[in-house]
Amino acid sequence: MAGQEKRLSPPTPAVNGEHGGKKARAQALVPVVKQEPRQGVEREEGEVANAGGPAAAAVAMAASTEALVALAPGPPALIDVRFEVALLHCKVCLLPLKPPVFKCESGHVLCCYCRGGHVEVCGRADIHCGGMDAFICAAKVPCSYQGFGCEQYVVYHQAEQHKRACQHAPCLCPELGCGFLGTPPALIDHFTAVHSRPIIAVRYGRPWNLSLPLAQRWHVVVGQENQSVFLVTLGELGAAATAVSLVCVRADGAAAAAGAPQFWCKLSVEHPGGDKDKVVLMASAVGSSTLSSGAPVPGQGMFLAVPQELMSVDTLAISVRIDQVQPVADAAAAAKAIPPPPARTTRRLH
C-alpha cells in the first residue's frame, strides 16, 4: 500500500526539461561569483571594443583616417623621371611632338605634319598613337626662368611659347659693358644702386612733361599703377635730328600673353620758344623688349624724329603720355557681355 501511494504521488515540476531536485543540486555545486562593474570600459551603444588598450585604439584610428584620406578626391600623384629628350621629338622634323601623333609600321613616331612625307622612307604613318598623345600632353618641365622666380611647370611642347611670354624673363641692363641680367623689378633696384639713375614715376592716361639730359642715352619710366618698366632712349639720327623711342622692358612675347597689359604712347616735342606751329608728335603701340641687344638702336622700330631746332643745347623737353589699353580678346569679351539695346517700336499717331 505504501508503494502504491509512492507511485501515485505527483511528480516534481520540471524546469527546462529537468526535474526540480536535480536543478537544485546543480545550482548548489556551482559557485556564485559577483560581477563588479569595471571602471573605464563602459561603452556607449555602437562603440567597438579595441583589444590592446588605448595605444592599439590610436593606431586603429590613424589607419582608418589614412584610409579615408586615400579615398578622398584630390590632385593626381606626380613623379619626376628622366629619359632621353629625343623621345618627345618627331623623327623627321626633330621638333617637339604635338598631338595628334602617328607612327609607321616600323615604329617611327611622327608629328601630323611629317607623316605624309614619310612614305619615301618606310611608308605612310597612318597609325594614330592615342597613348602617346596623352603622354606628351602630360610631360611637363620646369620653366627655363626658374632661377628668376618662375615656379610653373609647362607642357614640354609649349615650353618655348611660355618662355617667350614669361613674366619672369630676365632683361639686360642697357648700359654698355654692364651685363646685369634680372627681372624688371630687379632692374629698377640695379639702375638706382649701380648707375645712380633717377626713376621717373608716371600715371597712365595723362601727359607728363619730362626734361631729359642729352648726355644720357637712356632714361627709366615706371607706371605707378602696375610698376611696369619703360625705357626712353635717345640717339642721334644723323646730324639734323635725334631719335626718341619708348619700349616696355619685359619678355618679347609678353604682350601676346593672356591678361598681359597692353600700352599705347604719345610723344610730342614743341619749340622751346613756345611756337605752337613748330611741333612734332607721334602715337603708337608700345613694343616689348628684354634689351638682349642693349638699348634700341636709333631709327629702328617705333621712334620720334626730333629736329635740332626743337631742342636746347643739353636737354630735351618732351611730353610723354602712356595709356594702358584693354587687350583685344578682353575687349571682344566685354563687348559680348554688353546687352543689345532694346528694339524700337513704331507708334502710330492718331
BAKOLVEX-173043 format. One record per residue (C-alpha): x, y, z; residue in three letters; residue number from 0. Coordinates in steps of 0.1 Angstrom, whole numbers, plus 5000, padded with zeros to 4 digits. Layout:
<sites>
east=X | north=Y | up=Z | code=Ala | pos=NUM
...
</sites>
This chain:
<sites>
east=5000 | north=5000 | up=5000 | code=Met | pos=0
east=5028 | north=5023 | up=5009 | code=Ala | pos=1
east=5044 | north=5015 | up=4975 | code=Gly | pos=2
east=5012 | north=5024 | up=4957 | code=Gln | pos=3
east=5010 | north=5057 | up=4975 | code=Glu | pos=4
east=5045 | north=5064 | up=4964 | code=Lys | pos=5
east=5037 | north=5057 | up=4928 | code=Arg | pos=6
east=5006 | north=5079 | up=4929 | code=Leu | pos=7
east=5023 | north=5110 | up=4944 | code=Ser | pos=8
east=5026 | north=5139 | up=4919 | code=Pro | pos=9
east=5060 | north=5144 | up=4902 | code=Pro | pos=10
east=5080 | north=5175 | up=4910 | code=Thr | pos=11
east=5076 | north=5203 | up=4884 | code=Pro | pos=12
east=5104 | north=5202 | up=4858 | code=Ala | pos=13
east=5124 | north=5233 | up=4850 | code=Val | pos=14
east=5140 | north=5235 | up=4815 | code=Asn | pos=15
east=5132 | north=5198 | up=4809 | code=Gly | pos=16
east=5149 | north=5187 | up=4842 | code=Glu | pos=17
east=5134 | north=5178 | up=4875 | code=His | pos=18
east=5135 | north=5203 | up=4903 | code=Gly | pos=19
east=5156 | north=5181 | up=4925 | code=Gly | pos=20
east=5184 | north=5178 | up=4900 | code=Lys | pos=21
east=5183 | north=5215 | up=4892 | code=Lys | pos=22
east=5187 | north=5224 | up=4929 | code=Ala | pos=23
east=5216 | north=5201 | up=4933 | code=Arg | pos=24
east=5234 | north=5215 | up=4902 | code=Ala | pos=25
east=5230 | north=5251 | up=4914 | code=Gln | pos=26
east=5244 | north=5241 | up=4948 | code=Ala | pos=27
east=5275 | north=5228 | up=4932 | code=Leu | pos=28
east=5283 | north=5259 | up=4910 | code=Val | pos=29
east=5300 | north=5287 | up=4929 | code=Pro | pos=30
east=5283 | north=5321 | up=4926 | code=Val | pos=31
east=5307 | north=5350 | up=4916 | code=Val | pos=32
east=5295 | north=5386 | up=4919 | code=Lys | pos=33
east=5303 | north=5407 | up=4888 | code=Gln | pos=34
east=5316 | north=5442 | up=4897 | code=Glu | pos=35
east=5313 | north=5470 | up=4871 | code=Pro | pos=36
east=5348 | north=5478 | up=4856 | code=Arg | pos=37
east=5357 | north=5514 | up=4855 | code=Gln | pos=38
east=5369 | north=5530 | up=4823 | code=Gly | pos=39
east=5355 | north=5503 | up=4800 | code=Val | pos=40
east=5319 | north=5514 | up=4798 | code=Glu | pos=41
east=5310 | north=5519 | up=4761 | code=Arg | pos=42
east=5281 | north=5537 | up=4745 | code=Glu | pos=43
east=5258 | north=5519 | up=4721 | code=Glu | pos=44
east=5276 | north=5512 | up=4688 | code=Gly | pos=45
east=5311 | north=5516 | up=4702 | code=Glu | pos=46
east=5336 | north=5489 | up=4692 | code=Val | pos=47
east=5359 | north=5473 | up=4717 | code=Ala | pos=48
east=5396 | north=5475 | up=4709 | code=Asn | pos=49
east=5419 | north=5449 | up=4723 | code=Ala | pos=50
east=5453 | north=5461 | up=4734 | code=Gly | pos=51
east=5444 | north=5493 | up=4752 | code=Gly | pos=52
east=5445 | north=5530 | up=4742 | code=Pro | pos=53
east=5476 | north=5526 | up=4721 | code=Ala | pos=54
east=5460 | north=5500 | up=4698 | code=Ala | pos=55
east=5429 | north=5522 | up=4696 | code=Ala | pos=56
east=5450 | north=5551 | up=4685 | code=Ala | pos=57
east=5467 | north=5530 | up=4658 | code=Val | pos=58
east=5434 | north=5518 | up=4645 | code=Ala | pos=59
east=5420 | north=5553 | up=4644 | code=Met | pos=60
east=5451 | north=5565 | up=4625 | code=Ala | pos=61
east=5447 | north=5537 | up=4600 | code=Ala | pos=62
east=5410 | north=5545 | up=4595 | code=Ser | pos=63
east=5419 | north=5582 | up=4589 | code=Thr | pos=64
east=5446 | north=5573 | up=4563 | code=Glu | pos=65
east=5421 | north=5550 | up=4545 | code=Ala | pos=66
east=5395 | north=5578 | up=4543 | code=Leu | pos=67
east=5421 | north=5603 | up=4531 | code=Val | pos=68
east=5432 | north=5579 | up=4504 | code=Ala | pos=69
east=5397 | north=5576 | up=4492 | code=Leu | pos=70
east=5391 | north=5613 | up=4492 | code=Ala | pos=71
east=5394 | north=5630 | up=4457 | code=Pro | pos=72
east=5425 | north=5652 | up=4452 | code=Gly | pos=73
east=5452 | north=5662 | up=4427 | code=Pro | pos=74
east=5468 | north=5634 | up=4408 | code=Pro | pos=75
east=5501 | north=5620 | up=4421 | code=Ala | pos=76
east=5532 | north=5633 | up=4403 | code=Leu | pos=77
east=5567 | north=5619 | up=4398 | code=Ile | pos=78
east=5599 | north=5632 | up=4384 | code=Asp | pos=79
east=5615 | north=5610 | up=4358 | code=Val | pos=80
east=5645 | north=5613 | up=4334 | code=Arg | pos=81
east=5646 | north=5600 | up=4298 | code=Phe | pos=82
east=5661 | north=5610 | up=4265 | code=Glu | pos=83
east=5645 | north=5642 | up=4252 | code=Val | pos=84
east=5646 | north=5627 | up=4217 | code=Ala | pos=85
east=5616 | north=5606 | up=4227 | code=Leu | pos=86
east=5595 | north=5637 | up=4227 | code=Leu | pos=87
east=5606 | north=5649 | up=4192 | code=His | pos=88
east=5594 | north=5640 | up=4158 | code=Cys | pos=89
east=5618 | north=5616 | up=4139 | code=Lys | pos=90
east=5616 | north=5637 | up=4107 | code=Val | pos=91
east=5615 | north=5674 | up=4116 | code=Cys | pos=92
east=5631 | north=5669 | up=4151 | code=Leu | pos=93
east=5607 | north=5694 | up=4166 | code=Leu | pos=94
east=5587 | north=5687 | up=4198 | code=Pro | pos=95
east=5558 | north=5663 | up=4192 | code=Leu | pos=96
east=5523 | north=5678 | up=4194 | code=Lys | pos=97
east=5490 | north=5658 | up=4193 | code=Pro | pos=98
east=5479 | north=5640 | up=4172 | code=Pro | pos=99
east=5509 | north=5617 | up=4170 | code=Val | pos=100
east=5513 | north=5589 | up=4144 | code=Phe | pos=101
east=5537 | north=5561 | up=4138 | code=Lys | pos=102
east=5546 | north=5540 | up=4108 | code=Cys | pos=103
east=5548 | north=5502 | up=4106 | code=Glu | pos=104
east=5585 | north=5504 | up=4115 | code=Ser | pos=105
east=5576 | north=5521 | up=4148 | code=Gly | pos=106
east=5588 | north=5557 | up=4139 | code=His | pos=107
east=5569 | north=5583 | up=4158 | code=Val | pos=108
east=5560 | north=5613 | up=4138 | code=Leu | pos=109
east=5540 | north=5645 | up=4140 | code=Cys | pos=110
east=5509 | north=5651 | up=4119 | code=Cys | pos=111
east=5528 | north=5673 | up=4095 | code=Tyr | pos=112
east=5555 | north=5648 | up=4087 | code=Cys | pos=113
east=5536 | north=5616 | up=4084 | code=Arg | pos=114
east=5527 | north=5621 | up=4047 | code=Gly | pos=115
east=5563 | north=5627 | up=4036 | code=Gly | pos=116
east=5575 | north=5596 | up=4055 | code=His | pos=117
east=5563 | north=5575 | up=4026 | code=Val | pos=118
east=5597 | north=5577 | up=4009 | code=Glu | pos=119
east=5614 | north=5562 | up=4040 | code=Val | pos=120
east=5593 | north=5533 | up=4050 | code=Cys | pos=121
east=5557 | north=5540 | up=4042 | code=Gly | pos=122
east=5530 | north=5564 | up=4053 | code=Arg | pos=123
east=5524 | north=5567 | up=4090 | code=Ala | pos=124
east=5487 | north=5560 | up=4094 | code=Asp | pos=125
east=5486 | north=5546 | up=4129 | code=Ile | pos=126
east=5474 | north=5571 | up=4155 | code=His | pos=127
east=5490 | north=5568 | up=4189 | code=Cys | pos=128
east=5464 | north=5579 | up=4214 | code=Gly | pos=129
east=5485 | north=5568 | up=4243 | code=Gly | pos=130
east=5514 | north=5589 | up=4230 | code=Met | pos=131
east=5491 | north=5619 | up=4227 | code=Asp | pos=132
east=5482 | north=5616 | up=4264 | code=Ala | pos=133
east=5519 | north=5611 | up=4273 | code=Phe | pos=134
east=5532 | north=5642 | up=4255 | code=Ile | pos=135
east=5504 | north=5663 | up=4269 | code=Cys | pos=136
east=5513 | north=5652 | up=4305 | code=Ala | pos=137
east=5551 | north=5655 | up=4302 | code=Ala | pos=138
east=5559 | north=5688 | up=4319 | code=Lys | pos=139
east=5592 | north=5706 | up=4325 | code=Val | pos=140
east=5601 | north=5735 | up=4348 | code=Pro | pos=141
east=5603 | north=5769 | up=4332 | code=Cys | pos=142
east=5637 | north=5779 | up=4319 | code=Ser | pos=143
east=5635 | north=5810 | up=4341 | code=Tyr | pos=144
east=5630 | north=5791 | up=4373 | code=Gln | pos=145
east=5661 | north=5808 | up=4387 | code=Gly | pos=146
east=5644 | north=5842 | up=4383 | code=Phe | pos=147
east=5613 | north=5833 | up=4402 | code=Gly | pos=148
east=5590 | north=5814 | up=4378 | code=Cys | pos=149
east=5576 | north=5783 | up=4396 | code=Glu | pos=150
east=5555 | north=5770 | up=4367 | code=Gln | pos=151
east=5558 | north=5735 | up=4351 | code=Tyr | pos=152
east=5547 | north=5737 | up=4315 | code=Val | pos=153
east=5540 | north=5710 | up=4289 | code=Val | pos=154
east=5572 | north=5702 | up=4270 | code=Tyr | pos=155
east=5559 | north=5712 | up=4235 | code=His | pos=156
east=5547 | north=5745 | up=4250 | code=Gln | pos=157
east=5579 | north=5754 | up=4268 | code=Ala | pos=158
east=5592 | north=5778 | up=4242 | code=Glu | pos=159
east=5559 | north=5795 | up=4239 | code=Gln | pos=160
east=5558 | north=5800 | up=4276 | code=His | pos=161
east=5594 | north=5812 | up=4276 | code=Lys | pos=162
east=5587 | north=5840 | up=4251 | code=Arg | pos=163
east=5559 | north=5853 | up=4273 | code=Ala | pos=164
east=5571 | north=5845 | up=4308 | code=Cys | pos=165
east=5567 | north=5874 | up=4332 | code=Gln | pos=166
east=5599 | north=5864 | up=4349 | code=His | pos=167
east=5620 | north=5866 | up=4318 | code=Ala | pos=168
east=5653 | north=5883 | up=4327 | code=Pro | pos=169
east=5662 | north=5916 | up=4309 | code=Cys | pos=170
east=5696 | north=5930 | up=4302 | code=Leu | pos=171
east=5708 | north=5963 | up=4316 | code=Cys | pos=172
east=5710 | north=5988 | up=4287 | code=Pro | pos=173
east=5742 | north=6004 | up=4300 | code=Glu | pos=174
east=5771 | north=5995 | up=4276 | code=Leu | pos=175
east=5795 | north=5970 | up=4292 | code=Gly | pos=176
east=5773 | north=5963 | up=4323 | code=Cys | pos=177
east=5759 | north=5928 | up=4316 | code=Gly | pos=178
east=5735 | north=5927 | up=4346 | code=Phe | pos=179
east=5706 | north=5904 | up=4339 | code=Leu | pos=180
east=5675 | north=5904 | up=4360 | code=Gly | pos=181
east=5637 | north=5907 | up=4361 | code=Thr | pos=182
east=5622 | north=5942 | up=4356 | code=Pro | pos=183
east=5618 | north=5948 | up=4393 | code=Pro | pos=184
east=5654 | north=5938 | up=4399 | code=Ala | pos=185
east=5665 | north=5962 | up=4371 | code=Leu | pos=186
east=5649 | north=5991 | up=4389 | code=Ile | pos=187
east=5670 | north=5984 | up=4420 | code=Asp | pos=188
east=5700 | north=5980 | up=4398 | code=His | pos=189
east=5695 | north=6013 | up=4380 | code=Phe | pos=190
east=5694 | north=6033 | up=4412 | code=Thr | pos=191
east=5721 | north=6014 | up=4432 | code=Ala | pos=192
east=5747 | north=6009 | up=4405 | code=Val | pos=193
east=5741 | north=6035 | up=4378 | code=His | pos=194
east=5725 | north=6062 | up=4401 | code=Ser | pos=195
east=5698 | north=6068 | up=4375 | code=Arg | pos=196
east=5666 | north=6085 | up=4386 | code=Pro | pos=197
east=5633 | north=6066 | up=4382 | code=Ile | pos=198
east=5606 | north=6087 | up=4367 | code=Ile | pos=199
east=5572 | north=6076 | up=4380 | code=Ala | pos=200
east=5541 | north=6084 | up=4359 | code=Val | pos=201
east=5504 | north=6077 | up=4359 | code=Arg | pos=202
east=5487 | north=6063 | up=4329 | code=Tyr | pos=203
east=5463 | north=6083 | up=4308 | code=Gly | pos=204
east=5478 | north=6118 | up=4313 | code=Arg | pos=205
east=5507 | north=6137 | up=4297 | code=Pro | pos=206
east=5539 | north=6142 | up=4316 | code=Trp | pos=207
east=5564 | north=6169 | up=4307 | code=Asn | pos=208
east=5599 | north=6155 | up=4311 | code=Leu | pos=209
east=5633 | north=6172 | up=4307 | code=Ser | pos=210
east=5658 | north=6145 | up=4296 | code=Leu | pos=211
east=5696 | north=6152 | up=4296 | code=Pro | pos=212
east=5710 | north=6145 | up=4261 | code=Leu | pos=213
east=5742 | north=6133 | up=4277 | code=Ala | pos=214
east=5724 | north=6102 | up=4290 | code=Gln | pos=215
east=5714 | north=6078 | up=4263 | code=Arg | pos=216
east=5685 | north=6061 | up=4281 | code=Trp | pos=217
east=5660 | north=6070 | up=4309 | code=His | pos=218
east=5637 | north=6049 | up=4330 | code=Val | pos=219
east=5600 | north=6055 | up=4334 | code=Val | pos=220
east=5578 | north=6034 | up=4357 | code=Val | pos=221
east=5540 | north=6032 | up=4357 | code=Gly | pos=222
east=5526 | north=6038 | up=4392 | code=Gln | pos=223
east=5496 | north=6016 | up=4387 | code=Glu | pos=224
east=5513 | north=5982 | up=4380 | code=Asn | pos=225
east=5551 | north=5990 | up=4382 | code=Gln | pos=226
east=5557 | north=5983 | up=4345 | code=Ser | pos=227
east=5591 | north=5995 | up=4334 | code=Val | pos=228
east=5596 | north=6016 | up=4303 | code=Phe | pos=229
east=5628 | north=6027 | up=4287 | code=Leu | pos=230
east=5630 | north=6060 | up=4268 | code=Val | pos=231
east=5661 | north=6060 | up=4245 | code=Thr | pos=232
east=5677 | north=6090 | up=4228 | code=Leu | pos=233
east=5700 | north=6086 | up=4199 | code=Gly | pos=234
east=5715 | north=6107 | up=4171 | code=Glu | pos=235
east=5696 | north=6103 | up=4138 | code=Leu | pos=236
east=5722 | north=6118 | up=4116 | code=Gly | pos=237
east=5734 | north=6154 | up=4122 | code=Ala | pos=238
east=5700 | north=6171 | up=4120 | code=Ala | pos=239
east=5677 | north=6151 | up=4144 | code=Ala | pos=240
east=5675 | north=6129 | up=4174 | code=Thr | pos=241
east=5655 | north=6097 | up=4176 | code=Ala | pos=242
east=5633 | north=6091 | up=4206 | code=Val | pos=243
east=5619 | north=6057 | up=4213 | code=Ser | pos=244
east=5599 | north=6041 | up=4241 | code=Leu | pos=245
east=5597 | north=6003 | up=4249 | code=Val | pos=246
east=5583 | north=5983 | up=4277 | code=Cys | pos=247
east=5610 | north=5963 | up=4294 | code=Val | pos=248
east=5597 | north=5927 | up=4296 | code=Arg | pos=249
east=5597 | north=5895 | up=4276 | code=Ala | pos=250
east=5594 | north=5900 | up=4239 | code=Asp | pos=251
east=5562 | north=5879 | up=4237 | code=Gly | pos=252
east=5547 | north=5891 | up=4269 | code=Ala | pos=253
east=5523 | north=5914 | up=4252 | code=Ala | pos=254
east=5507 | north=5884 | up=4235 | code=Ala | pos=255
east=5502 | north=5865 | up=4268 | code=Ala | pos=256
east=5466 | north=5862 | up=4281 | code=Ala | pos=257
east=5458 | north=5890 | up=4305 | code=Gly | pos=258
east=5491 | north=5909 | up=4299 | code=Ala | pos=259
east=5487 | north=5947 | up=4299 | code=Pro | pos=260
east=5489 | north=5965 | up=4266 | code=Gln | pos=261
east=5501 | north=6000 | up=4262 | code=Phe | pos=262
east=5498 | north=6029 | up=4238 | code=Trp | pos=263
east=5520 | north=6060 | up=4239 | code=Cys | pos=264
east=5520 | north=6095 | up=4225 | code=Lys | pos=265
east=5553 | north=6115 | up=4223 | code=Leu | pos=266
east=5554 | north=6152 | up=4214 | code=Ser | pos=267
east=5580 | north=6179 | up=4214 | code=Val | pos=268
east=5573 | north=6216 | up=4210 | code=Glu | pos=269
east=5595 | north=6245 | up=4201 | code=His | pos=270
east=5614 | north=6258 | up=4232 | code=Pro | pos=271
east=5602 | north=6293 | up=4224 | code=Gly | pos=272
east=5566 | north=6283 | up=4226 | code=Gly | pos=273
east=5558 | north=6284 | up=4189 | code=Asp | pos=274
east=5528 | north=6262 | up=4186 | code=Lys | pos=275
east=5533 | north=6258 | up=4148 | code=Asp | pos=276
east=5566 | north=6240 | up=4154 | code=Lys | pos=277
east=5558 | north=6207 | up=4170 | code=Val | pos=278
east=5564 | north=6170 | up=4162 | code=Val | pos=279
east=5544 | north=6142 | up=4177 | code=Leu | pos=280
east=5539 | north=6105 | up=4173 | code=Met | pos=281
east=5513 | north=6080 | up=4187 | code=Ala | pos=282
east=5519 | north=6043 | up=4185 | code=Ser | pos=283
east=5515 | north=6010 | up=4203 | code=Ala | pos=284
east=5543 | north=6002 | up=4228 | code=Val | pos=285
east=5565 | north=5973 | up=4219 | code=Gly | pos=286
east=5583 | north=5949 | up=4244 | code=Ser | pos=287
east=5619 | north=5941 | up=4247 | code=Ser | pos=288
east=5642 | north=5922 | up=4270 | code=Thr | pos=289
east=5670 | north=5945 | up=4258 | code=Leu | pos=290
east=5691 | north=5914 | up=4250 | code=Ser | pos=291
east=5709 | north=5935 | up=4223 | code=Ser | pos=292
east=5711 | north=5966 | up=4245 | code=Gly | pos=293
east=5691 | north=5998 | up=4242 | code=Ala | pos=294
east=5670 | north=6001 | up=4210 | code=Pro | pos=295
east=5691 | north=6013 | up=4180 | code=Val | pos=296
east=5681 | north=6049 | up=4168 | code=Pro | pos=297
east=5660 | north=6048 | up=4137 | code=Gly | pos=298
east=5647 | north=6012 | up=4142 | code=Gln | pos=299
east=5612 | north=6003 | up=4153 | code=Gly | pos=300
east=5590 | north=6029 | up=4168 | code=Met | pos=301
east=5606 | north=6063 | up=4172 | code=Phe | pos=302
east=5600 | north=6101 | up=4170 | code=Leu | pos=303
east=5625 | north=6122 | up=4150 | code=Ala | pos=304
east=5631 | north=6155 | up=4167 | code=Val | pos=305
east=5648 | north=6182 | up=4147 | code=Pro | pos=306
east=5677 | north=6200 | up=4164 | code=Gln | pos=307
east=5658 | north=6233 | up=4163 | code=Glu | pos=308
east=5633 | north=6219 | up=4188 | code=Leu | pos=309
east=5659 | north=6210 | up=4213 | code=Met | pos=310
east=5680 | north=6231 | up=4237 | code=Ser | pos=311
east=5718 | north=6226 | up=4240 | code=Val | pos=312
east=5718 | north=6199 | up=4266 | code=Asp | pos=313
east=5682 | north=6188 | up=4273 | code=Thr | pos=314
east=5652 | north=6176 | up=4255 | code=Leu | pos=315
east=5618 | north=6188 | up=4267 | code=Ala | pos=316
east=5593 | north=6161 | up=4257 | code=Ile | pos=317
east=5557 | north=6153 | up=4266 | code=Ser | pos=318
east=5551 | north=6116 | up=4273 | code=Val | pos=319
east=5517 | north=6100 | up=4277 | code=Arg | pos=320
east=5513 | north=6063 | up=4283 | code=Ile | pos=321
east=5479 | north=6047 | up=4282 | code=Asp | pos=322
east=5471 | north=6011 | up=4294 | code=Gln | pos=323
east=5446 | north=5997 | up=4268 | code=Val | pos=324
east=5424 | north=5967 | up=4271 | code=Gln | pos=325
east=5436 | north=5936 | up=4252 | code=Pro | pos=326
east=5417 | north=5928 | up=4220 | code=Val | pos=327
east=5404 | north=5895 | up=4234 | code=Ala | pos=328
east=5392 | north=5911 | up=4266 | code=Asp | pos=329
east=5376 | north=5939 | up=4247 | code=Ala | pos=330
east=5357 | north=5914 | up=4225 | code=Ala | pos=331
east=5345 | north=5895 | up=4255 | code=Ala | pos=332
east=5334 | north=5928 | up=4272 | code=Ala | pos=333
east=5315 | north=5938 | up=4240 | code=Ala | pos=334
east=5297 | north=5904 | up=4240 | code=Lys | pos=335
east=5288 | north=5909 | up=4277 | code=Ala | pos=336
east=5270 | north=5942 | up=4270 | code=Ile | pos=337
east=5233 | north=5935 | up=4263 | code=Pro | pos=338
east=5220 | north=5948 | up=4230 | code=Pro | pos=339
east=5198 | north=5979 | up=4231 | code=Pro | pos=340
east=5160 | north=5973 | up=4232 | code=Pro | pos=341
east=5143 | north=5971 | up=4199 | code=Ala | pos=342
east=5125 | north=6002 | up=4189 | code=Arg | pos=343
east=5088 | north=6001 | up=4184 | code=Thr | pos=344
east=5069 | north=6023 | up=4159 | code=Thr | pos=345
east=5040 | north=6042 | up=4172 | code=Arg | pos=346
east=5012 | north=6055 | up=4151 | code=Arg | pos=347
east=4999 | north=6089 | up=4157 | code=Leu | pos=348
east=4961 | north=6091 | up=4157 | code=His | pos=349
</sites>
